[in-house]
Amino acid sequence: MDEQLRQLGRCTDHDGVIVDFYLHIAAAFVAVRCLMQAARNANRWDTRPATRRLR
């Protein structure tokens, strides 16, 4: 995953469509991650343990 992010950071394309695509896809990932975090916190049980214990 880190390698892919480095490749995005080194994007040398000067075509505006390609650059805009990468910026929009990155923004979408951030938005989805925030929504998942908010849903996880909103729907979490008060009495649920923090971790599942495997035996």
PyMOL Python script that loads the backbone (N, CA, C, O; Angstrom):
from pymol import cmd

cmd.read_pdbstr("""\
ATOM      1  N   MET A   1       0.826  -1.188   0.000  1.00  0.00           N
ATOM      2  CA  MET A   1       0.000   0.000   0.000  1.00  0.00           C
ATOM      3  C   MET A   1       0.871   1.254   0.000  1.00  0.00           C
ATOM      4  O   MET A   1       0.567   2.215  -0.707  1.00  0.00           O
ATOM      5  N   ASP A   2       1.945   1.257   0.779  1.00  0.00           N
ATOM      6  CA  ASP A   2       2.823   2.421   0.817  1.00  0.00           C
ATOM      7  C   ASP A   2       3.438   2.692  -0.547  1.00  0.00           C
ATOM      8  O   ASP A   2       3.596   3.844  -0.951  1.00  0.00           O
ATOM      9  N   GLU A   3       3.785   1.622  -1.251  1.00  0.00           N
ATOM     10  CA  GLU A   3       4.369   1.781  -2.586  1.00  0.00           C
ATOM     11  C   GLU A   3       3.389   2.467  -3.528  1.00  0.00           C
ATOM     12  O   GLU A   3       3.778   3.322  -4.324  1.00  0.00           O
ATOM     13  N   GLN A   4       2.120   2.091  -3.436  1.00  0.00           N
ATOM     14  CA  GLN A   4       1.111   2.702  -4.302  1.00  0.00           C
ATOM     15  C   GLN A   4       0.929   4.179  -3.967  1.00  0.00           C
ATOM     16  O   GLN A   4       0.751   5.000  -4.866  1.00  0.00           O
ATOM     17  N   LEU A   5       0.973   4.521  -2.686  1.00  0.00           N
ATOM     18  CA  LEU A   5       0.844   5.927  -2.309  1.00  0.00           C
ATOM     19  C   LEU A   5       2.044   6.731  -2.786  1.00  0.00           C
ATOM     20  O   LEU A   5       1.894   7.883  -3.194  1.00  0.00           O
ATOM     21  N   ARG A   6       3.231   6.138  -2.740  1.00  0.00           N
ATOM     22  CA  ARG A   6       4.415   6.829  -3.256  1.00  0.00           C
ATOM     23  C   ARG A   6       4.290   7.073  -4.753  1.00  0.00           C
ATOM     24  O   ARG A   6       4.688   8.124  -5.255  1.00  0.00           O
ATOM     25  N   GLN A   7       3.738   6.096  -5.461  1.00  0.00           N
ATOM     26  CA  GLN A   7       3.561   6.267  -6.899  1.00  0.00           C
ATOM     27  C   GLN A   7       2.571   7.393  -7.181  1.00  0.00           C
ATOM     28  O   GLN A   7       2.754   8.151  -8.133  1.00  0.00           O
ATOM     29  N   LEU A   8       1.530   7.511  -6.369  1.00  0.00           N
ATOM     30  CA  LEU A   8       0.595   8.620  -6.540  1.00  0.00           C
ATOM     31  C   LEU A   8       1.285   9.953  -6.278  1.00  0.00           C
ATOM     32  O   LEU A   8       1.034  10.936  -6.975  1.00  0.00           O
ATOM     33  N   GLY A   9       2.147   9.983  -5.277  1.00  0.00           N
ATOM     34  CA  GLY A   9       2.865  11.208  -4.952  1.00  0.00           C
ATOM     35  C   GLY A   9       3.832  11.628  -6.039  1.00  0.00           C
ATOM     36  O   GLY A   9       4.145  12.812  -6.169  1.00  0.00           O
ATOM     37  N   ARG A  10       4.313  10.663  -6.831  1.00  0.00           N
ATOM     38  CA  ARG A  10       5.260  10.968  -7.901  1.00  0.00           C
ATOM     39  C   ARG A  10       4.573  11.091  -9.248  1.00  0.00           C
ATOM     40  O   ARG A  10       5.216  10.931 -10.285  1.00  0.00           O
ATOM     41  N   CYS A  11       3.302  11.367  -9.250  1.00  0.00           N
ATOM     42  CA  CYS A  11       2.551  11.487 -10.503  1.00  0.00           C
ATOM     43  C   CYS A  11       3.111  12.658 -11.302  1.00  0.00           C
ATOM     44  O   CYS A  11       3.014  13.810 -10.878  1.00  0.00           O
ATOM     45  N   THR A  12       3.696  12.362 -12.453  1.00  0.00           N
ATOM     46  CA  THR A  12       4.328  13.405 -13.264  1.00  0.00           C
ATOM     47  C   THR A  12       3.501  13.747 -14.496  1.00  0.00           C
ATOM     48  O   THR A  12       3.959  14.493 -15.361  1.00  0.00           O
ATOM     49  N   ASP A  13       2.289  13.207 -14.584  1.00  0.00           N
ATOM     50  CA  ASP A  13       1.440  13.509 -15.734  1.00  0.00           C
ATOM     51  C   ASP A  13       0.979  14.958 -15.661  1.00  0.00           C
ATOM     52  O   ASP A  13       0.602  15.463 -14.603  1.00  0.00           O
ATOM     53  N   HIS A  14       1.019  15.594 -16.793  1.00  0.00           N
ATOM     54  CA  HIS A  14       0.579  16.984 -16.853  1.00  0.00           C
ATOM     55  C   HIS A  14      -0.822  17.089 -17.440  1.00  0.00           C
ATOM     56  O   HIS A  14      -1.345  18.189 -17.619  1.00  0.00           O
ATOM     57  N   ASP A  15      -1.428  15.941 -17.739  1.00  0.00           N
ATOM     58  CA  ASP A  15      -2.794  15.923 -18.249  1.00  0.00           C
ATOM     59  C   ASP A  15      -3.740  16.179 -17.076  1.00  0.00           C
ATOM     60  O   ASP A  15      -3.750  15.420 -16.107  1.00  0.00           O
ATOM     61  N   GLY A  16      -4.520  17.228 -17.161  1.00  0.00           N
ATOM     62  CA  GLY A  16      -5.395  17.615 -16.061  1.00  0.00           C
ATOM     63  C   GLY A  16      -6.434  16.573 -15.713  1.00  0.00           C
ATOM     64  O   GLY A  16      -6.828  16.455 -14.553  1.00  0.00           O
ATOM     65  N   VAL A  17      -6.885  15.814 -16.701  1.00  0.00           N
ATOM     66  CA  VAL A  17      -7.904  14.794 -16.452  1.00  0.00           C
ATOM     67  C   VAL A  17      -7.347  13.699 -15.551  1.00  0.00           C
ATOM     68  O   VAL A  17      -8.031  13.242 -14.635  1.00  0.00           O
ATOM     69  N   ILE A  18      -6.120  13.276 -15.801  1.00  0.00           N
ATOM     70  CA  ILE A  18      -5.502  12.210 -15.003  1.00  0.00           C
ATOM     71  C   ILE A  18      -5.243  12.690 -13.580  1.00  0.00           C
ATOM     72  O   ILE A  18      -5.518  11.973 -12.618  1.00  0.00           O
ATOM     73  N   VAL A  19      -4.720  13.891 -13.451  1.00  0.00           N
ATOM     74  CA  VAL A  19      -4.440  14.443 -12.120  1.00  0.00           C
ATOM     75  C   VAL A  19      -5.741  14.604 -11.337  1.00  0.00           C
ATOM     76  O   VAL A  19      -5.803  14.263 -10.156  1.00  0.00           O
ATOM     77  N   ASP A  20      -6.771  15.121 -11.991  1.00  0.00           N
ATOM     78  CA  ASP A  20      -8.069  15.276 -11.323  1.00  0.00           C
ATOM     79  C   ASP A  20      -8.638  13.933 -10.890  1.00  0.00           C
ATOM     80  O   ASP A  20      -9.226  13.818  -9.815  1.00  0.00           O
ATOM     81  N   PHE A  21      -8.462  12.912 -11.735  1.00  0.00           N
ATOM     82  CA  PHE A  21      -8.945  11.580 -11.379  1.00  0.00           C
ATOM     83  C   PHE A  21      -8.280  11.095 -10.091  1.00  0.00           C
ATOM     84  O   PHE A  21      -8.963  10.614  -9.187  1.00  0.00           O
ATOM     85  N   TYR A  22      -6.955  11.218 -10.002  1.00  0.00           N
ATOM     86  CA  TYR A  22      -6.249  10.752  -8.804  1.00  0.00           C
ATOM     87  C   TYR A  22      -6.646  11.559  -7.574  1.00  0.00           C
ATOM     88  O   TYR A  22      -6.760  11.001  -6.483  1.00  0.00           O
ATOM     89  N   LEU A  23      -6.855  12.848  -7.730  1.00  0.00           N
ATOM     90  CA  LEU A  23      -7.276  13.659  -6.588  1.00  0.00           C
ATOM     91  C   LEU A  23      -8.687  13.275  -6.131  1.00  0.00           C
ATOM     92  O   LEU A  23      -8.955  13.210  -4.932  1.00  0.00           O
ATOM     93  N   HIS A  24      -9.579  13.025  -7.078  1.00  0.00           N
ATOM     94  CA  HIS A  24     -10.942  12.640  -6.716  1.00  0.00           C
ATOM     95  C   HIS A  24     -10.986  11.250  -6.084  1.00  0.00           C
ATOM     96  O   HIS A  24     -11.742  11.033  -5.138  1.00  0.00           O
ATOM     97  N   ILE A  25     -10.202  10.322  -6.583  1.00  0.00           N
ATOM     98  CA  ILE A  25     -10.204   8.967  -6.005  1.00  0.00           C
ATOM     99  C   ILE A  25      -9.620   9.004  -4.587  1.00  0.00           C
ATOM    100  O   ILE A  25     -10.095   8.287  -3.706  1.00  0.00           O
ATOM    101  N   ALA A  26      -8.596   9.832  -4.364  1.00  0.00           N
ATOM    102  CA  ALA A  26      -8.032   9.960  -3.018  1.00  0.00           C
ATOM    103  C   ALA A  26      -9.057  10.576  -2.061  1.00  0.00           C
ATOM    104  O   ALA A  26      -9.182  10.137  -0.918  1.00  0.00           O
ATOM    105  N   ALA A  27      -9.782  11.584  -2.524  1.00  0.00           N
ATOM    106  CA  ALA A  27     -10.813  12.207  -1.693  1.00  0.00           C
ATOM    107  C   ALA A  27     -11.935  11.219  -1.385  1.00  0.00           C
ATOM    108  O   ALA A  27     -12.487  11.227  -0.285  1.00  0.00           O
ATOM    109  N   ALA A  28     -12.271  10.372  -2.349  1.00  0.00           N
ATOM    110  CA  ALA A  28     -13.314   9.366  -2.124  1.00  0.00           C
ATOM    111  C   ALA A  28     -12.874   8.360  -1.069  1.00  0.00           C
ATOM    112  O   ALA A  28     -13.674   7.970  -0.219  1.00  0.00           O
ATOM    113  N   PHE A  29     -11.605   7.931  -1.112  1.00  0.00           N
ATOM    114  CA  PHE A  29     -11.102   7.001  -0.100  1.00  0.00           C
ATOM    115  C   PHE A  29     -11.170   7.627   1.290  1.00  0.00           C
ATOM    116  O   PHE A  29     -11.555   6.962   2.251  1.00  0.00           O
ATOM    117  N   VAL A  30     -10.801   8.889   1.400  1.00  0.00           N
ATOM    118  CA  VAL A  30     -10.844   9.570   2.696  1.00  0.00           C
ATOM    119  C   VAL A  30     -12.286   9.671   3.192  1.00  0.00           C
ATOM    120  O   VAL A  30     -12.556   9.437   4.370  1.00  0.00           O
ATOM    121  N   ALA A  31     -13.207  10.017   2.299  1.00  0.00           N
ATOM    122  CA  ALA A  31     -14.611  10.151   2.692  1.00  0.00           C
ATOM    123  C   ALA A  31     -15.194   8.813   3.138  1.00  0.00           C
ATOM    124  O   ALA A  31     -15.908   8.752   4.139  1.00  0.00           O
ATOM    125  N   VAL A  32     -14.898   7.749   2.409  1.00  0.00           N
ATOM    126  CA  VAL A  32     -15.409   6.424   2.775  1.00  0.00           C
ATOM    127  C   VAL A  32     -14.838   5.990   4.114  1.00  0.00           C
ATOM    128  O   VAL A  32     -15.551   5.418   4.938  1.00  0.00           O
ATOM    129  N   ARG A  33     -13.565   6.254   4.334  1.00  0.00           N
ATOM    130  CA  ARG A  33     -12.945   5.891   5.614  1.00  0.00           C
ATOM    131  C   ARG A  33     -13.599   6.647   6.776  1.00  0.00           C
ATOM    132  O   ARG A  33     -13.853   6.066   7.832  1.00  0.00           O
ATOM    133  N   CYS A  34     -13.868   7.930   6.582  1.00  0.00           N
ATOM    134  CA  CYS A  34     -14.533   8.714   7.627  1.00  0.00           C
ATOM    135  C   CYS A  34     -15.946   8.203   7.892  1.00  0.00           C
ATOM    136  O   CYS A  34     -16.372   8.125   9.044  1.00  0.00           O
ATOM    137  N   LEU A  35     -16.678   7.852   6.825  1.00  0.00           N
ATOM    138  CA  LEU A  35     -18.028   7.318   7.000  1.00  0.00           C
ATOM    139  C   LEU A  35     -18.009   5.985   7.735  1.00  0.00           C
ATOM    140  O   LEU A  35     -18.859   5.735   8.589  1.00  0.00           O
ATOM    141  N   MET A  36     -17.051   5.134   7.411  1.00  0.00           N
ATOM    142  CA  MET A  36     -16.945   3.843   8.096  1.00  0.00           C
ATOM    143  C   MET A  36     -16.622   4.038   9.571  1.00  0.00           C
ATOM    144  O   MET A  36     -17.178   3.349  10.425  1.00  0.00           O
ATOM    145  N   GLN A  37     -15.731   4.968   9.873  1.00  0.00           N
ATOM    146  CA  GLN A  37     -15.375   5.245  11.270  1.00  0.00           C
ATOM    147  C   GLN A  37     -16.584   5.785  12.036  1.00  0.00           C
ATOM    148  O   GLN A  37     -16.833   5.380  13.171  1.00  0.00           O
ATOM    149  N   ALA A  38     -17.331   6.697  11.417  1.00  0.00           N
ATOM    150  CA  ALA A  38     -18.508   7.262  12.075  1.00  0.00           C
ATOM    151  C   ALA A  38     -19.574   6.193  12.298  1.00  0.00           C
ATOM    152  O   ALA A  38     -20.202   6.157  13.356  1.00  0.00           O
ATOM    153  N   ALA A  39     -19.781   5.327  11.317  1.00  0.00           N
ATOM    154  CA  ALA A  39     -20.769   4.255  11.466  1.00  0.00           C
ATOM    155  C   ALA A  39     -20.338   3.269  12.540  1.00  0.00           C
ATOM    156  O   ALA A  39     -21.167   2.786  13.311  1.00  0.00           O
ATOM    157  N   ARG A  40     -19.059   2.971  12.595  1.00  0.00           N
ATOM    158  CA  ARG A  40     -18.552   2.037  13.606  1.00  0.00           C
ATOM    159  C   ARG A  40     -18.773   2.604  15.006  1.00  0.00           C
ATOM    160  O   ARG A  40     -19.179   1.881  15.915  1.00  0.00           O
ATOM    161  N   ASN A  41     -18.508   3.891  15.176  1.00  0.00           N
ATOM    162  CA  ASN A  41     -18.684   4.505  16.494  1.00  0.00           C
ATOM    163  C   ASN A  41     -20.160   4.677  16.849  1.00  0.00           C
ATOM    164  O   ASN A  41     -20.530   4.534  18.015  1.00  0.00           O
ATOM    165  N   ALA A  42     -21.002   4.977  15.875  1.00  0.00           N
ATOM    166  CA  ALA A  42     -22.424   5.204  16.143  1.00  0.00           C
ATOM    167  C   ALA A  42     -23.160   3.906  16.453  1.00  0.00           C
ATOM    168  O   ALA A  42     -24.112   3.911  17.233  1.00  0.00           O
ATOM    169  N   ASN A  43     -22.739   2.810  15.862  1.00  0.00           N
ATOM    170  CA  ASN A  43     -23.454   1.547  16.022  1.00  0.00           C
ATOM    171  C   ASN A  43     -22.770   0.587  16.984  1.00  0.00           C
ATOM    172  O   ASN A  43     -23.117  -0.592  17.033  1.00  0.00           O
ATOM    173  N   ARG A  44     -21.817   1.070  17.737  1.00  0.00           N
ATOM    174  CA  ARG A  44     -21.091   0.202  18.664  1.00  0.00           C
ATOM    175  C   ARG A  44     -21.908   0.008  19.940  1.00  0.00           C
ATOM    176  O   ARG A  44     -22.492   0.957  20.463  1.00  0.00           O
ATOM    177  N   TRP A  45     -21.943  -1.221  20.429  1.00  0.00           N
ATOM    178  CA  TRP A  45     -22.645  -1.514  21.671  1.00  0.00           C
ATOM    179  C   TRP A  45     -21.841  -0.967  22.840  1.00  0.00           C
ATOM    180  O   TRP A  45     -20.611  -0.980  22.818  1.00  0.00           O
ATOM    181  N   ASP A  46     -22.546  -0.485  23.864  1.00  0.00           N
ATOM    182  CA  ASP A  46     -21.860   0.023  25.051  1.00  0.00           C
ATOM    183  C   ASP A  46     -21.203  -1.105  25.842  1.00  0.00           C
ATOM    184  O   ASP A  46     -20.150  -0.905  26.447  1.00  0.00           O
ATOM    185  N   THR A  47     -21.815  -2.285  25.841  1.00  0.00           N
ATOM    186  CA  THR A  47     -21.291  -3.384  26.651  1.00  0.00           C
ATOM    187  C   THR A  47     -20.400  -4.330  25.853  1.00  0.00           C
ATOM    188  O   THR A  47     -19.911  -5.322  26.394  1.00  0.00           O
ATOM    189  N   ARG A  48     -20.186  -4.039  24.594  1.00  0.00           N
ATOM    190  CA  ARG A  48     -19.374  -4.926  23.763  1.00  0.00           C
ATOM    191  C   ARG A  48     -17.902  -4.786  24.135  1.00  0.00           C
ATOM    192  O   ARG A  48     -17.416  -3.669  24.310  1.00  0.00           O
ATOM    193  N   PRO A  49     -17.187  -5.899  24.259  1.00  0.00           N
ATOM    194  CA  PRO A  49     -15.760  -5.801  24.566  1.00  0.00           C
ATOM    195  C   PRO A  49     -14.990  -5.146  23.419  1.00  0.00           C
ATOM    196  O   PRO A  49     -15.423  -5.184  22.267  1.00  0.00           O
ATOM    197  N   ALA A  50     -13.868  -4.557  23.740  1.00  0.00           N
ATOM    198  CA  ALA A  50     -13.077  -3.842  22.739  1.00  0.00           C
ATOM    199  C   ALA A  50     -12.496  -4.792  21.698  1.00  0.00           C
ATOM    200  O   ALA A  50     -12.399  -4.439  20.523  1.00  0.00           O
ATOM    201  N   THR A  51     -12.112  -5.990  22.119  1.00  0.00           N
ATOM    202  CA  THR A  51     -11.519  -6.949  21.182  1.00  0.00           C
ATOM    203  C   THR A  51     -12.187  -8.302  21.348  1.00  0.00           C
ATOM    204  O   THR A  51     -12.722  -8.622  22.410  1.00  0.00           O
ATOM    205  N   ARG A  52     -12.149  -9.083  20.292  1.00  0.00           N
ATOM    206  CA  ARG A  52     -12.635 -10.462  20.379  1.00  0.00           C
ATOM    207  C   ARG A  52     -11.496 -11.327  20.871  1.00  0.00           C
ATOM    208  O   ARG A  52     -10.379 -11.259  20.359  1.00  0.00           O
ATOM    209  N   ARG A  53     -11.784 -12.126  21.850  1.00  0.00           N
ATOM    210  CA  ARG A  53     -10.744 -13.003  22.392  1.00  0.00           C
ATOM    211  C   ARG A  53     -10.863 -14.360  21.733  1.00  0.00           C
ATOM    212  O   ARG A  53     -11.896 -15.023  21.836  1.00  0.00           O
ATOM    213  N   LEU A  54      -9.821 -14.766  21.066  1.00  0.00           N
ATOM    214  CA  LEU A  54      -9.800 -16.077  20.422  1.00  0.00           C
ATOM    215  C   LEU A  54      -9.229 -17.094  21.392  1.00  0.00           C
ATOM    216  O   LEU A  54      -8.256 -16.818  22.094  1.00  0.00           O
ATOM    217  N   ARG A  55      -9.831 -18.259  21.428  1.00  0.00           N
ATOM    218  CA  ARG A  55      -9.326 -19.309  22.312  1.00  0.00           C
ATOM    219  C   ARG A  55      -8.891 -20.484  21.514  1.00  0.00           C
ATOM    220  O   ARG A  55      -8.433 -21.478  22.078  1.00  0.00           O
TER     221      ARG A  55
END
""", "prot")
cmd.dss("prot")
cmd.show_as("cartoon", "prot")
cmd.util.cbc("prot")
cmd.orient("prot")
